[in-house]
Amino acid sequence: MTCERALYIFAGLMVLVSVALTQWVHPQFYWFTVFIGVNLIQNAFTGFCPATWVFKKLGMPTEAECALRR
């Protein structure tokens, strides 16, 4: 598992959680979904994502690091 793939899983999970919270807890949780979307967009432009930083700190390799090992 690489950081990039873990990020896709984490982002998808967070979107599903935010939709569930919006549906069953309070309608204002849609702002959580907006935050996730904005974070993904800024990640596409800047390459920085706090979740990826955490995954790297946990020792998860990036796609580039895996390519170098082959």
PyMOL commands that set and color helices and strands:
alter all, ss='L'
color gray80, all
select helices_A, chain A and resi 3-24+27-46+50-57+63-69
alter helices_A, ss='H'
color red, helices_A
deselect
rebuild
show_as cartoon
